[in-house]
């Protein structure tokens, strides 16, 4: 469980960094929200049941992936 907690904390730190480098206020706000979400999951992961924890991680991961995709430059 400790490794999982460290991984979740690393994701929070990645979002913190992305927030600092965000181009728009909307991107910054989204990464700030994700930072809070990952931090809360890291802090509370021991209190969740396995099924609930993995569901929360899957949902947060999907949001994180969407946020990262939105920050990538496009050819348009």
N, C-alpha and C positions, 0 to 999 in steps of 0.2 A: 504494500500500500504506500510505503514511503516513496518508492520510485514513481508511482502514479502521481502522488502529490507534487513531487519535483517537476514532473512533466507538465502538470497543469500550471504550476507557477512559471515555468518557462514560456508557456503559451501566453500567460498574462503579461510577462515581460516583453514578448514579441509584439503584442498589441500596444503596449506602452510606447515602444520604440516607433511603431507604425503611426501612432497618434502624433508623435513629435514631428514626423516627416510627412504628415498628411498635407495634401495640396489644398483641399477645401475644408471649410468648417464642418460640413456634413460628414466627410470621411473621418475627421478628428473625433467628432462626437460618437460615431459608430465604433471606432477603435477604443474610445474611452469606456463605452458601454461593455464591449467585449472584455476589456481589462477587468472591469468589476465582476463580470460573469465568471471568467476563468479564476480569478482570485477567490471568489466565493466557493466555487467548486473545489478548489485546492484546500481551502480552509475547512470545508464541511464534508469532504469525500469519505471520511471515516463514519459519518452518521447516516449515509445513504445505504440502502440495500444495493446489491450488485446490479440488479436489473434497472433500478431507477438511476443509478449513477451512470451506467453506460448509455441510457437513453438521453440523459442530460448532456453527456459528452458528445454524443452523435449530433444532437441539435445545435450545440454551441460550435462544433466543428463545421457544420454546414453553414452557419452564419459567418464564421471566420473565413471560410473559403469564398463565400460570396463577397465579403468585404475586400479580401485580397484581389479578387478578380476585378472588382470595380476600380481599383487603384492602378491597374495595369494600363499603360498607354495603348490606344487603338490606332489603327491606320487612318481613321476618318478625321 
